[in-house]
Structure formats: C-alpha cells, structure tokens
Amino acid sequence: MPNIPLSKPDITQLEIDAVLDVLHSDTLSIGPKVEEFEARCAKISSRRHAIAVSSGTAGLHCVMVAGGIGPEHEVITTPFSFVASANSILFVDAKPVFVDIDPKTLNMDVDKVAAAITPKTKAIVAVECFGHPGGMVELEQLAQKHELALIEDACEGFGGHVDTPRGDRAIGSFGRASVFGFYPNKQITTGEGGMIVTDDDKIAAMCRSLRNQGRDGMSWLAHQRLGYNYRLDELSAAMGVVQCQRLEELLENRRRVAQLYFDRLMTNRYLILPTVMDDLHMSWFVFVVRLNDLFEPGERDEVIRLLRAEGIGCNNYFPPIHLQPYMVEKYGYKAGDFPICEYVSSRTLALPFFTKMTEKQVLAVCATLDRVLEKVLMARKGRF
C-alpha cells in the first residue's frame, strides 16, 4: 500500500545550515535575517515595503487595523477560502459580506462583487484561491472606481504572476496591500510565518508598529498604540531567505507535478481539472480536482475515506466559510445562500502535491483514484 502524504515541505541542507548559523549568532529575534527576508519578498512582489509577521492571518489582521477598518464597515470577500480571510474582518468587528464565486477560477465573481458594494463598504479582500490570480486585474479596477481599499490575500499565490496590457504583474502587487503565508504546505515555507507587502508608506509604518506591540521604534517600553506580538523570528526568516533563493526551483517542481497530474487525469471522465489560462500564471499551491455530476452529493466524502484507507493523503478544500458554525450563529447563513461555492465545495478533492513528488507517486495516486471512483459508483448502483 502506498503512503503518500497530502503535502510535504522541501527542506535541504541549505535551510538547515542557515538556521544553524542563526543559532550560533547572538540574535534570535529582530535581526538582519528578517530584514533580508523582507527585502527579497518586496522584490519578488514588486513592492516598496515588506513587513514580516508570524503568520498570514496576523498579516491580514494588521492590514485591517492599519487600513482603518472597523465596526461601522462592510468588507466584501469570498466564502470559498481558508477561514483566515474572513476572520481577519471579524477581528476588527467589521462585517464580512460574501459574494459567490466564478466556477472556473474559484475566485470571487467580479460582477457579483460590484453588485454587493454599499455605502458601508470599506474594502475588498480578494483571495487567489489555490494560487489562481483570475479576476485580480478587474477587482483592482473596480476598487479604484469605487474608492475602496483592495486587500490582496495572496497567502496561496507566492511567486505567481499575471500578463496585463501594461506588463507583467506579480501576485502580491495588487491593491493597497497584500499578504503572503508561509505555512509548511505553501510554495515556500518558514514553518509558520507571513509577509505584508505594500507601496503605501503609512500602511507599512503602521504594520511595523502593530506587529511589535505598538512600538514606533522609540523606547522598548514606549507603546504608541495597541499592538500585537506578531513578529517573525530570525530562525524562520533565515529559512525564508534560502527558500526565496530557491524559489524558481521550487515553483518549477510544482509545475512539473501539476503537469504530471494533467497528463494522467485529463481523460478521466469523472473529474473536472483546474482551469489554467495563458495570461494567468498560477503559482501551484495545491492540486484540487472536482467530481462531476455523475456523482451524488456526499459521495466525495466517501472517495476521501477510501483514498485515505489506501494510504493516499487527500482533503476537501475548502468547506464554505459561511456555513462554519460560528458564521451561521452570528449571521444566520444557511445552505443555498451561495450556491456555486456550495456546489463546488461539495465536490472538491485535494490530491497529494509537493515539490519532490515523483512520477511514480503521481501515477500511484491516479491509479488508486481511478479504482476508488469506480468503486463508489458501483456501490451506489448496488443499492438500487
């Protein structure tokens, strides 16, 4: 039986040596490695400022506070994401306003975003779902038209880019500020960690203060505002520096694995594969397929159970945010509120995906998936 995990970080001796160098130094926090990591991320995202933080979630929270978003405001975002994108809005007591998604890109439907704007709307939090930048150009234009802050949740898209009439745009270069996340399943990892990138001097200065207990670089015990302990340590930053140096290698290997899946699964009559577009250059975060209409609601979960039983890591990316218990309790959301999101969510299947995945492993995953899909359909026919 294969034992293939859903994800696995790509750590080499280079990262290990970099961390050991920090351990042999006198500085474990607020030091030169954080500054170097910030400079590299600013360059990769074509931004003037980068502020390292303890997680992508912490980064989104800081941007919300720095952007002046509060209880009187609404913020438009997607229901199809990891919960942090919506939670960051709740952290500042603003109201998340969900809009349904485009079934191809799985990002927010731009037309529905436009229809959701009200006098209370302060910002748009746009997520590049699974690293797909579809709609970002249009959302930026929409935000500018209505004088709204566009906050780019780029936590799943580090290293991607978009071809535009005005030239190449990096994921992370859209809107007032963007946030990356570096959890172990991401394109690069620092273990835990995140990065705010922006061209706005005031946002940058505020985020630097917020991550450091509200200090403004004066006395260590002088706190100009309510702040948080959201700093990134030197050990994590050292690993991030090396991962940035290896970025093209890491992205190329992820593209390689994605192509192996496409080659093997493109003729599978039970699956809908990710949508790729020539001008939207994904930075592959995960490889998520969808079961088509030959399957009934609920059968995806049986597929997951059977795959795991055969040693294949997999998951349901993502359950709808609006149907999470705390969202239902707070806002009264119910099934049917965002039908495209709910339909897609009930059929998504994240397959094993990591940079060092071999062709043999991909073929083993696909062969097992073929058997499991047939088994689930045959089991249903046996019930009639």
PALO-420584 format. One line per field, with one value per residue (C-alpha): residue number from 1; z, x, y. Coordinates in Angstrom, 1 decimal, decimal comma. Example, Ala and Ser with C-alpha at 12.3 -4.5 7.8 and 13.67 -1.06 7.14 Angstrom:
BEGIN
num <- [1  2]
up <- [7,8  7,1]
east <- [12,3  13,7]
north <- [-4,5  -1,1]
// end
This chain:
BEGIN
num <- [1  2  3  4  5  6  7  8  9  10  11  12  13  14  15  16  17  18  19  20  21  22  23  24  25  26  27  28  29  30  31  32  33  34  35  36  37  38  39  40  41  42  43  44  45  46  47  48  49  50  51  52  53  54  55  56  57  58  59  60  61  62  63  64  65  66  67  68  69  70  71  72  73  74  75  76  77  78  79  80  81  82  83  84  85  86  87  88  89  90  91  92  93  94  95  96  97  98  99  100  101  102  103  104  105  106  107  108  109  110  111  112  113  114  115  116  117  118  119  120  121  122  123  124  125  126  127  128  129  130  131  132  133  134  135  136  137  138  139  140  141  142  143  144  145  146  147  148  149  150  151  152  153  154  155  156  157  158  159  160  161  162  163  164  165  166  167  168  169  170  171  172  173  174  175  176  177  178  179  180  181  182  183  184  185  186  187  188  189  190  191  192  193  194  195  196  197  198  199  200  201  202  203  204  205  206  207  208  209  210  211  212  213  214  215  216  217  218  219  220  221  222  223  224  225  226  227  228  229  230  231  232  233  234  235  236  237  238  239  240  241  242  243  244  245  246  247  248  249  250  251  252  253  254  255  256  257  258  259  260  261  262  263  264  265  266  267  268  269  270  271  272  273  274  275  276  277  278  279  280  281  282  283  284  285  286  287  288  289  290  291  292  293  294  295  296  297  298  299  300  301  302  303  304  305  306  307  308  309  310  311  312  313  314  315  316  317  318  319  320  321  322  323  324  325  326  327  328  329  330  331  332  333  334  335  336  337  338  339  340  341  342  343  344  345  346  347  348  349  350  351  352  353  354  355  356  357  358  359  360  361  362  363  364  365  366  367  368  369  370  371  372  373  374  375  376  377  378  379  380  381  382  383  384]
up <- [0,0  -0,9  1,9  0,1  2,2  1,1  1,4  2,5  2,8  0,7  3,1  2,2  3,9  2,8  5,1  7,9  7,7  7,6  10,8  12,5  11,6  13,4  16,4  16,6  16,5  19,3  17,6  17,5  17,0  15,4  13,4  9,9  8,6  9,0  7,1  4,3  4,0  3,8  1,1  -1,0  -0,7  -1,6  -4,8  -5,7  -5,3  -6,9  -3,8  -1,9  1,6  3,1  6,8  8,1  10,6  12,5  10,0  7,0  9,4  11,5  8,4  7,3  10,8  10,8  7,3  8,5  11,5  9,5  6,9  9,5  9,0  12,0  13,3  11,0  7,9  5,5  3,7  0,6  0,4  -0,7  1,1  -0,6  1,2  4,3  7,2  7,9  5,1  6,7  10,3  9,8  9,1  12,3  14,2  13,7  14,3  10,7  8,7  6,1  3,0  1,0  -2,8  -4,8  -6,9  -10,5  -11,2  -13,3  -11,3  -8,0  -7,1  -6,4  -9,4  -10,2  -11,3  -8,0  -6,1  -8,0  -7,0  -3,4  -2,9  -0,5  1,2  4,2  2,0  3,0  1,4  -0,7  0,5  -2,7  -2,4  -5,1  -4,5  -4,8  -6,3  -9,2  -9,9  -12,1  -11,7  -9,8  -12,5  -12,7  -9,0  -8,7  -11,3  -9,5  -6,2  -7,7  -9,4  -6,1  -4,0  -1,9  -0,4  -2,2  0,1  -1,7  0,3  -1,7  1,0  -1,6  -4,5  -3,7  -7,0  -9,4  -12,0  -14,5  -18,0  -18,4  -21,2  -19,1  -18,5  -16,1  -12,6  -9,7  -7,3  -4,3  -6,3  -6,4  -4,3  -1,3  0,5  0,0  2,4  1,9  4,1  4,6  6,3  5,5  2,6  0,8  -2,2  0,3  4,0  7,2  9,3  10,5  9,1  6,8  5,0  4,3  1,2  0,2  -1,6  1,0  3,4  6,1  5,9  6,1  9,2  11,0  10,3  11,6  14,8  15,1  14,8  17,5  20,4  19,1  19,4  16,9  17,2  20,3  23,8  24,2  26,8  24,9  23,1  20,9  20,1  20,9  19,2  18,9  19,3  15,6  14,9  12,8  14,5  12,9  12,6  10,5  8,4  7,7  6,3  4,3  2,8  1,4  0,2  -1,7  -3,2  -4,4  -5,5  -9,2  -8,5  -6,1  -8,5  -11,4  -9,5  -8,5  -12,2  -13,1  -10,6  -11,8  -15,4  -14,4  -12,9  -16,0  -18,3  -16,4  -15,5  -18,5  -20,0  -16,7  -17,4  -13,7  -12,9  -13,6  -13,6  -12,5  -15,1  -16,4  -18,6  -20,8  -19,2  -15,6  -14,4  -11,3  -8,5  -7,7  -4,0  -4,1  -6,9  -6,5  -8,8  -8,6  -9,0  -11,9  -11,9  -12,3  -8,5  -5,9  -3,0  -0,2  -2,4  -2,4  1,3  0,7  -2,0  0,6  3,1  0,7  -0,6  2,9  3,7  0,8  2,0  -0,2  1,6  0,5  1,8  1,0  0,1  1,1  3,2  2,7  5,3  5,6  6,8  9,5  12,8  14,2  11,0  11,0  14,6  14,1  10,7  10,1  6,9  5,5  2,8  -0,6  0,2  -2,2  -4,4  -6,7  -3,7  -2,0  -5,2  -5,9  -2,2  -2,0  -4,9  -4,4  -3,8  -2,9  -4,1  -2,8  -4,0  -3,1  -4,9  -4,5  -5,6  -8,1  -11,3  -9,7  -6,8  -9,1  -11,1  -7,9  -6,7  -10,0  -10,3  -6,8  -7,5  -10,7  -8,7  -5,8  -8,2  -9,9  -6,5  -5,2  -8,4  -8,4  -4,7  -5,5  -8,4  -6,0  -3,7  -6,4]
east <- [0,0  1,4  1,8  1,7  1,1  -1,1  1,8  5,4  7,9  11,0  13,9  17,5  20,8  20,9  18,0  19,4  22,8  21,1  19,1  22,2  24,1  21,4  21,6  25,3  24,8  23,7  20,4  17,4  14,8  14,6  17,8  19,4  17,7  14,2  15,4  17,0  13,8  11,7  13,9  13,6  9,8  9,5  11,5  9,6  6,2  7,4  6,5  8,4  7,8  7,7  6,8  7,5  4,9  4,2  1,5  -0,6  -3,5  -1,5  -0,6  -4,3  -5,2  -2,5  -3,6  -7,2  -6,2  -3,8  -6,5  -8,8  -11,5  -13,8  -17,3  -19,1  -17,7  -18,5  -15,8  -16,5  -14,8  -15,2  -16,9  -14,6  -11,2  -9,4  -11,3  -8,5  -9,5  -12,9  -11,7  -9,4  -12,5  -14,2  -11,0  -11,7  -15,5  -16,3  -18,9  -17,8  -20,0  -19,7  -20,2  -20,4  -17,5  -16,6  -16,8  -13,7  -11,2  -12,9  -12,2  -14,9  -17,2  -16,3  -19,9  -21,2  -18,6  -19,8  -23,4  -22,5  -21,0  -22,9  -22,2  -20,8  -18,3  -14,8  -12,7  -12,5  -10,4  -9,6  -8,2  -6,2  -7,7  -5,2  -2,7  -5,0  -4,9  -8,1  -10,0  -7,4  -6,9  -10,6  -11,1  -8,3  -10,0  -13,4  -11,9  -10,3  -13,5  -15,4  -12,5  -12,3  -9,2  -8,3  -6,5  -4,9  -5,0  -2,0  -1,3  -1,7  -0,1  3,6  5,6  2,7  2,2  -0,3  0,2  -1,6  -1,7  0,7  3,1  3,8  2,2  3,4  0,9  1,3  1,4  -2,3  -4,2  -3,3  -1,6  -1,1  -0,3  1,6  1,6  4,4  2,8  4,6  2,3  2,9  5,2  7,9  7,8  9,2  7,4  5,0  5,1  3,7  4,6  2,8  3,8  2,7  3,6  1,9  4,3  1,7  0,4  3,9  4,8  1,6  2,0  5,6  4,3  1,4  3,5  5,8  3,4  2,6  6,1  7,3  11,0  11,5  12,0  11,4  8,8  7,0  3,9  2,2  -0,9  -2,5  -0,3  0,4  3,2  3,2  7,0  8,8  11,9  15,4  15,3  12,2  13,5  16,8  14,9  12,7  15,8  17,0  13,6  13,4  16,8  15,4  12,1  12,3  13,4  10,5  8,0  9,3  9,0  5,4  4,6  6,2  4,0  0,9  1,6  2,0  -1,5  -2,9  -1,3  -2,6  -6,1  -7,1  -9,1  -10,7  -14,5  -15,3  -13,2  -13,1  -9,5  -8,2  -8,7  -5,5  -5,2  -2,4  -2,1  -2,6  0,5  -0,5  1,8  0,7  -0,3  -2,4  -3,8  -7,5  -9,9  -13,7  -16,0  -18,5  -22,3  -22,0  -21,5  -24,2  -23,8  -21,9  -20,1  -17,0  -16,6  -16,7  -14,0  -11,8  -12,4  -11,4  -8,4  -7,1  -7,7  -5,3  -2,6  -3,4  -3,4  -6,3  -8,8  -11,9  -10,5  -12,5  -15,7  -17,8  -16,9  -20,5  -21,6  -19,0  -20,9  -19,8  -20,7  -24,2  -24,7  -23,5  -25,1  -27,8  -26,3  -27,9  -27,3  -28,3  -27,0  -24,0  -24,9  -21,9  -19,5  -21,5  -21,7  -18,0  -17,1  -19,1  -17,1  -13,5  -10,7  -7,2  -4,7  -1,1  1,0  4,6  7,8  9,7  6,7  7,8  6,1  5,7  3,9  1,6  0,7  0,0  -2,3  -4,1  -4,5  -5,9  -8,2  -9,5  -10,3  -12,0  -14,2  -15,4  -15,9  -18,1  -20,2  -20,6  -21,6  -24,4  -25,7  -25,7  -28,1  -30,8]
north <- [0,0  3,5  6,0  9,4  12,5  15,4  17,8  17,9  20,8  20,9  21,5  21,0  21,2  24,9  25,8  23,7  25,4  28,9  28,1  26,8  30,0  32,0  29,6  30,2  34,0  36,3  37,4  35,2  38,0  41,4  41,0  41,0  37,8  39,3  42,4  40,3  38,2  41,3  42,7  39,6  39,4  43,0  42,4  39,3  41,1  44,3  46,3  49,1  47,7  44,2  43,5  40,0  38,7  35,5  34,2  35,2  35,6  38,0  39,9  40,3  41,4  44,1  45,4  45,6  47,7  49,8  50,4  51,9  49,2  48,9  48,1  50,5  49,0  46,1  44,2  42,1  38,7  35,2  32,3  29,8  30,1  29,2  30,9  33,4  35,7  36,2  36,0  39,0  41,1  39,8  40,6  44,4  43,9  44,7  42,7  40,2  40,4  37,3  37,0  33,8  32,6  32,0  28,3  28,3  30,4  29,7  33,3  35,9  36,7  40,3  41,2  40,0  42,0  45,1  44,4  43,9  47,4  49,6  53,0  50,9  49,0  50,0  47,3  44,1  41,2  39,2  35,7  34,0  30,6  27,8  30,3  31,3  35,1  35,2  38,4  40,3  43,0  43,5  43,7  46,3  48,4  48,0  49,0  52,1  53,1  53,0  54,3  51,1  49,5  46,3  43,9  41,0  37,8  36,2  33,6  30,8  32,5  33,4  33,6  33,7  36,5  37,9  39,2  42,6  45,2  47,2  44,4  41,6  41,9  39,7  38,2  40,4  43,6  44,3  46,8  48,8  45,9  42,2  39,3  36,1  33,0  30,6  27,5  24,2  23,3  26,6  27,3  28,4  27,9  29,3  26,8  29,4  33,0  35,6  38,8  42,0  43,9  47,3  50,5  52,7  54,3  54,8  51,3  49,9  52,1  51,2  47,4  47,5  49,1  46,8  43,6  44,9  45,6  49,0  50,4  53,1  52,4  54,6  53,2  49,5  50,2  53,0  51,9  54,4  52,2  48,9  46,4  42,6  40,2  39,3  39,4  36,7  35,3  35,1  31,3  31,4  34,3  32,5  29,6  32,0  33,7  30,3  29,3  32,6  31,9  28,5  29,9  29,2  25,6  25,1  26,6  24,6  21,4  22,3  23,0  19,6  17,8  19,6  18,7  15,1  15,2  16,9  14,3  11,4  12,7  14,8  11,9  10,9  11,1  11,6  14,7  18,4  19,6  23,1  25,8  27,3  30,4  31,5  35,0  33,9  32,1  30,2  29,5  26,0  25,7  22,5  20,3  20,2  18,3  18,2  15,3  15,9  15,4  11,6  11,7  12,5  14,9  13,2  10,7  13,0  12,3  8,5  9,0  10,7  8,0  5,2  7,1  7,6  3,9  3,1  5,4  8,4  11,8  14,0  16,6  18,6  22,1  24,2  23,9  27,1  29,7  31,0  27,5  27,2  27,0  30,4  32,2  30,5  31,5  35,1  36,0  33,3  32,0  28,8  26,3  27,8  31,3  31,0  28,0  28,0  28,0  25,2  23,1  23,4  22,8  19,6  18,1  19,3  16,8  17,9  15,3  14,8  17,7  18,6  19,6  16,3  14,2  11,6  10,5  7,1  8,6  10,7  7,6  5,6  8,4  8,5  4,7  4,5  7,4  5,6  2,5  4,4  6,4  3,3  1,6  4,5  4,5  0,7  0,8  3,2  1,1  -1,9  0,0  0,0]
// end
